[in-house]
Amino acid sequence: MPAMQDTADHVLTRHLDAGTVPGAITAVVRGGDVTVDVRGTAGPGGTPLRRDTIVRIASLTKPVVAAAAMALVEDGVLDLDDRVDRWLPELADRRVLRHEGTDLDDTVPARRPITVEDLMSLRLGIGVLHVSPARYPIQHAYSDADLGGDHLPGTRVQPEPDEWMRRLGGLPLIAQPGERWIYHTGSDVLGVLLARATGTSLGDLLAERIFAPLGMRDTGFHVPASVRHRFCPLLEPSGAVLDPVDGAWSAPPAFESGGGGLVSTVDDLLAFAGMLRDGGGAVLAPCSVSEMTTDRLTDAQHTGVFPDGEGWGLGVGADDRGRYGWVGGTGVAWLSDPAHDTTSLLLTPTAWTSPDCLDLLWEFRAAVHG
């Protein structure tokens, strides 16, 4: 049966039977109806998944942090046009590579400062280049600095924020600020900026402005011992464990990654997606939700990066049909379609690193959204 004609139930059944993933948690919201489906296990040991199982959400962290930034914009603490070196002097007076593949000292001056909007739209000029195998000097320098984003969350340790910023500030930009969409790093920089601008940690800021108002009780940057029995390991498609339950999230991290550090549950993510679907609720004004979920990229910035019709808003993917959401490399995905009043979530213990896993993702989305 072609994927476009499949139901979500058939897609999950086929992939679970094939062993693509050991288990999955899905949620589909249509209008006021919410359907949550929990199947299979968390992997080795056969521990059954539960509705309240805690998973690493990787890049689904990005829209959560972006929402906190928009709340501060509404408060007047930030403006999208603010230059970031007000809080991040490490990013003042940037140098820019003449070409992404050139030597690190072959640079020109940046034509303008980096802004808050540049961070949120991932156009600050540096990030993870999707050139594999890595062959450019900037790719090796970025990886050697342990800045994150070029590997799965939890598999390497990032330094504390001030040291992280020092290392980033020692690298040239790959492109002029505002010129090019380059993945991931802007969200990590945004997290550091939010903490410095408010004089608190990123985790405490998110707890105050996002998690508490929405009742997201299981979302954070580590998993306390009292609930660790609900946490699942992160698996390779082969079933091998990449990060165990008592691994990287068993203690507060040195670096709270705004690009990929959160854990969460299906109900917490439903609360966040519902807030945006409802125009911001108790967290944001409708205009802020619109700013976040509207594609901001130029035609040239789409080319070679996104499939036709897809793009990026402020901290979240956004397409030309009004849909928005994103995917986390640790096996999670979210998509909201306001025009059809439909939202979907797919949570698995298995990283999206195999063709079969990616087939599961796209077939599930096709079954739910068409």
C-alpha positions in Angstrom: 0.0 0.0 0.0 1.6 3.4 -0.9 2.6 5.5 2.0 0.2 8.4 1.0 -2.7 5.9 1.4 -1.5 4.5 4.7 -3.0 5.3 8.0 -0.7 6.2 10.8 -1.6 2.9 12.5 -0.5 0.9 9.5 2.7 2.9 9.2 3.6 2.2 12.8 2.6 -1.4 12.7 4.7 -2.1 9.6 7.8 -0.4 11.0 7.6 -1.9 14.4 7.1 -5.4 12.9 10.2 -4.7 10.7 12.3 -3.6 13.7 12.9 -0.1 12.4 12.4 1.1 16.0 11.6 -0.9 19.1 8.8 1.4 20.1 7.1 4.7 19.4 4.8 7.3 21.1 2.6 9.3 18.7 0.0 12.0 19.2 -2.4 13.4 16.6 -4.5 16.4 17.3 -7.4 17.2 15.0 -9.6 20.0 16.1 -10.3 19.3 19.8 -9.6 15.6 19.5 -6.3 14.2 20.8 -5.2 10.6 20.1 -2.1 9.3 21.8 -0.7 5.9 20.8 2.0 4.2 22.8 3.6 1.0 21.4 6.6 -1.2 22.0 9.6 -0.9 24.2 12.5 1.5 25.0 15.0 -1.0 23.6 17.4 -3.3 25.4 15.7 -5.0 28.4 12.3 -4.7 26.8 11.0 -1.9 29.1 7.6 -0.9 27.8 7.2 2.7 26.6 4.7 4.7 28.6 2.7 7.9 27.8 4.9 9.7 30.3 8.2 8.2 29.0 10.9 11.0 28.9 12.9 11.3 25.7 15.7 13.5 24.4 14.1 16.0 22.0 17.3 17.4 20.4 16.5 20.1 17.9 12.9 20.4 19.1 14.7 22.5 21.8 15.1 25.3 19.2 11.5 26.4 19.0 11.1 26.3 22.8 14.1 28.6 23.3 12.8 30.8 20.5 9.5 31.2 22.3 11.3 32.3 25.4 13.2 34.9 23.3 10.0 36.2 21.8 8.6 36.6 25.4 11.5 38.8 26.2 11.0 40.8 23.0 7.4 41.4 24.2 8.8 42.5 27.6 11.2 45.0 25.9 14.3 43.2 27.2 15.3 42.3 23.7 14.6 43.6 20.2 15.0 41.5 17.1 17.2 44.2 15.6 19.5 44.4 18.6 23.1 43.7 17.9 24.2 40.7 20.0 27.6 42.0 21.0 25.8 44.1 23.7 25.5 40.8 25.6 28.0 38.7 23.7 31.2 40.7 23.3 32.9 37.6 21.9 31.0 38.2 18.7 32.0 41.8 18.1 34.0 42.8 15.1 33.7 39.5 13.3 35.9 38.3 10.5 34.3 36.3 7.6 35.9 33.6 5.4 36.3 34.6 1.8 34.8 31.1 1.0 33.6 28.3 3.2 36.5 26.1 2.1 39.3 28.5 2.5 42.0 28.6 5.2 40.9 30.1 8.6 43.0 33.2 8.2 41.7 34.0 4.7 39.1 36.5 5.9 37.4 39.9 5.3 35.6 42.1 7.8 31.9 41.5 8.5 29.8 44.1 6.8 27.5 44.5 9.8 27.0 43.2 13.4 25.1 40.0 14.2 21.6 40.7 15.4 19.1 38.8 17.6 17.1 38.0 14.5 20.2 36.5 12.9 20.5 34.1 15.8 16.8 33.0 15.6 16.7 32.7 11.8 20.1 30.8 11.9 21.7 33.5 9.7 24.4 34.7 12.0 27.0 33.4 9.6 28.3 30.2 11.3 26.9 26.8 12.1 27.1 23.2 11.0 27.9 22.8 7.3 26.2 19.8 5.8 29.2 18.8 3.8 30.2 15.2 4.4 32.7 13.9 4.8 34.1 17.1 6.5 36.7 18.5 4.2 36.9 22.2 5.0 39.2 23.7 7.7 36.3 25.5 9.4 34.5 22.2 9.8 37.5 20.6 11.6 38.0 23.7 13.7 34.3 23.8 14.7 34.3 20.1 15.6 37.6 20.4 17.6 36.1 23.2 19.7 33.3 20.9 20.8 30.6 23.5 20.0 27.9 20.9 19.3 25.5 20.3 16.5 27.9 18.2 14.4 27.1 15.1 16.4 24.1 13.7 18.3 23.4 15.4 21.6 24.9 13.6 24.6 27.7 11.9 22.7 30.2 14.7 23.4 30.6 17.2 26.2 30.3 20.9 25.5 32.2 23.4 27.8 30.5 25.9 30.1 28.9 28.9 28.4 31.7 31.5 28.8 34.3 29.0 27.5 31.9 27.9 24.8 31.6 31.6 23.7 35.3 32.1 23.9 35.9 29.2 21.5 33.2 30.3 19.1 34.5 33.8 19.1 37.9 32.5 18.1 36.5 31.2 14.8 35.8 33.2 11.7 32.2 33.3 10.3 31.5 31.2 7.3 29.2 33.8 5.7 28.3 37.5 6.2 25.6 38.0 8.9 22.2 37.8 7.4 23.5 36.3 4.1 23.1 32.5 4.5 21.1 29.9 6.5 23.5 27.6 8.4 22.1 25.1 10.8 22.1 24.9 14.6 24.6 27.2 16.2 22.4 30.3 16.3 20.1 28.5 18.7 23.0 27.7 21.1 24.2 31.3 20.9 20.7 32.5 21.6 20.5 30.4 24.7 23.7 32.0 26.1 22.4 35.4 25.2 19.0 34.9 27.0 20.8 33.8 30.1 23.2 36.8 30.1 20.4 39.2 29.3 18.2 38.0 32.2 21.0 37.3 34.7 19.8 33.7 35.2 20.4 30.2 33.7 18.7 29.2 30.5 17.0 26.4 32.3 15.6 28.7 35.0 14.4 31.1 32.4 12.6 28.4 30.4 11.0 27.1 33.6 9.6 30.5 34.4 8.5 31.7 31.0 7.5 28.4 29.2 7.4 25.3 31.4 5.5 26.6 34.4 2.8 28.4 32.5 2.2 25.4 30.2 2.5 22.7 32.9 5.5 21.1 31.2 6.6 19.3 34.3 9.0 16.8 32.7 10.9 19.1 30.4 14.4 20.3 31.3 18.1 19.9 30.7 18.5 16.8 32.9 16.5 14.0 34.3 16.3 13.9 38.1 16.9 10.5 39.8 13.3 10.5 41.0 11.9 10.2 37.5 14.8 8.4 35.8 12.8 5.2 35.7 10.6 6.9 33.0 13.7 7.9 30.9 14.6 5.8 27.9 18.1 5.2 26.4 19.1 6.7 23.1 19.7 4.0 20.5 21.4 3.5 17.2 19.2 1.9 14.5 21.0 -1.4 15.2 19.8 -1.3 18.8 23.2 -0.4 20.3 23.0 2.2 23.1 24.4 5.6 22.2 23.5 7.2 25.6 22.2 5.2 28.5 19.5 6.2 31.1 22.3 7.1 33.5 24.4 8.9 30.9 24.7 12.5 29.8 21.3 13.6 31.2 21.7 12.2 34.7 23.2 15.4 36.0 22.8 19.1 35.1 25.1 19.9 32.1 27.9 22.4 32.0 26.3 23.8 28.9 22.5 24.1 28.6 22.2 23.8 24.9 19.5 26.0 23.3 20.0 24.1 20.1 19.5 20.5 21.4 19.7 19.9 25.1 16.1 19.4 26.4 14.3 16.2 27.4 10.5 16.1 27.4 7.3 13.9 27.1 4.5 13.7 24.6 2.1 15.6 26.8 4.6 18.4 27.5 5.2 18.7 23.8 1.5 18.7 23.1 1.2 21.6 25.6 3.9 23.6 23.8 2.4 22.9 20.3 -1.0 23.7 21.6 0.2 27.1 22.9 1.4 28.1 19.5 -1.7 26.6 17.8 -3.9 28.7 20.1 -2.1 32.0 19.3 0.3 32.0 22.2 -2.0 31.4 25.1 -0.5 32.6 28.4 3.0 32.7 27.0 3.1 34.8 23.8 1.0 37.3 21.9 -0.5 36.1 18.5 1.9 38.5 16.6 4.9 36.7 18.2 3.6 33.3 17.1 3.1 34.7 13.6 6.7 36.0 13.6 8.1 32.7 14.7 6.1 30.5 12.3 6.5 32.5 9.1 9.3 31.6 6.7 11.8 34.5 6.7 14.4 33.1 4.2 15.0 34.6 0.7 14.8 32.4 -2.4 18.6 32.2 -2.5 18.8 31.1 1.1 16.4 28.2 0.4 18.4 26.9 -2.5 20.3 23.7 -1.9 19.1 23.6 1.8 15.4 23.0 1.9 13.0 20.9 -0.2 10.6 23.0 -2.3 8.2 25.0 -0.2 10.0 24.5 3.1 11.9 27.1 5.0 12.7 28.6 8.4 11.0 31.2 10.7 12.4 32.2 14.1 13.6 29.0 15.7 11.2 26.7 13.9 10.8 25.3 10.4 8.0 26.9 8.4 6.6 26.1 4.9 4.6 27.9 2.2 1.4 26.0 3.3 1.5 27.7 6.7 2.7 24.5 8.4 5.5 24.7 11.0 7.4 22.3 13.3 10.8 20.5 13.3 12.6 17.3 13.7 15.0 16.2 16.5 17.9 13.9 15.4 17.3 11.7 18.5 14.1 10.2 17.0 11.5 12.9 17.5 9.3 15.0 15.2 6.6 17.6 15.4 4.4 19.3 12.7 1.5 21.6 13.0 -0.9 22.4 10.2 -3.2 25.3 11.2 -5.1 25.2 7.9 -6.3 21.7 8.6 -6.3 22.1 12.4 -3.9 19.1 12.7 -0.8 18.6 14.8 1.3 15.4 14.9 4.1 14.2 17.3 6.3 11.2 16.8 8.7 10.1 19.6 11.0 7.1 19.4 14.1 5.9 21.3 16.1 5.6 18.0 18.2 8.3 16.3 17.2 9.3 12.8 20.4 8.0 11.3 19.2 5.3 8.9 17.1 5.3 5.7 14.5 3.0 7.4 14.1 5.4 10.3 13.7 8.4 7.9 11.1 6.3 6.0 9.1 5.9 9.2 9.2 9.7 9.8 8.1 10.7 6.3 5.5 7.9 6.0 4.0 8.8 9.4 3.7 12.5 8.4 2.2 11.6 5.0 -0.4 9.4 6.7 -1.4 12.1 9.2 -1.0 15.3 7.0 -1.3 14.1 3.5 
